[in-house]
């Protein structure tokens, strides 16, 4: 399934031949089923590859990967000197880590459940942000920057997506 997102035969084989190559195949399938565009899916797969290498170097059990480990991985990315991954931009790599963790939870590899969170923002805003991440690879920083303006807009039109149109904008 990685062949859906990568063209170079050597790159596809490199992913498949890794010790946990089947994970990348399954993750790529999940990204395809989720409707991810190729550019974003490739970044998420590359993030998963980097995360797996980081986990293996620290001898962390994949089954115990959780949000705390992702926070530690984020700190690593800020100082990353891994030669096989070249220069790393936090904004492009970090959004893929929670997507990969969700995949691991969904297929039962990671045993630790997702922490329960109380939604604090309008449902329509949450859906919009998810769509922007998935379809456009929008970073959390960008979404955070625009969130107050979007919330003010939603205060005026409400949470009903049917009321959101060009005139309301």
Residue, then its C-alpha position, 0 to 999 in steps of 0.5 A: x500500500x505504500x506504493x499508493x503514495x511513493x513512486x520510487x521502487x527503492x523507497x517502497x522496498x526500503x519501507x517494506x524491508x524494514x523490521x516493522x515494514x508491515x506497519x507502514x503498509x497498514x498505516x498507508x492503507x489507513x491513510x488512503x482509507x481516511x482520504x489523505x492527500x498523497x503529500x500529507x500521507x507521505x509526510x505522515x509515513x515519514x514521521x512514522x518511520x522516524x518515530x519507529x527508529x526513535x522508539x527502537x533506539x530507546x528500546x521502548x516497547x511499541x505497545x506502550x507508546x502513548x501521548x507522553x512518549x510523543x511529547x518526548x519525540x517532539x523534543x527529539x525533533x527539536x534537536x534531531x541530528x538523525x543522519x537518515x532523516x536529514x534536516x527536520x522541520x517540526x511543523x511538517x513532521x509533528x502532525x503525523x505522530x498522533x495520526x500514527x499513534x491513533x492508527x496503532x491504537x485502532x489496530x490494537x498494537x498500542x494497548x494504552x487508551x487515548x486519554x479522555x479529553x473534554x471538548x472545549x471548542x465548537x464541534x464545527x471548529x473541531x471538524x474544520x481543524x481536522x479537515x484542514x490538517x487532513x486535506x491541507x496538512x495545516x500545522x497546529x501553529x497556523x490553526x491556533x493563530x486563526x482559531x480566535x477569529x474563527x470562534x468569533x465568526x462562529x459566535x455570530x452564526x452559531x454551530x449550524x454549518x448550514x448557516x455558514x455561507x459566503x454572505x455570513x463571511 
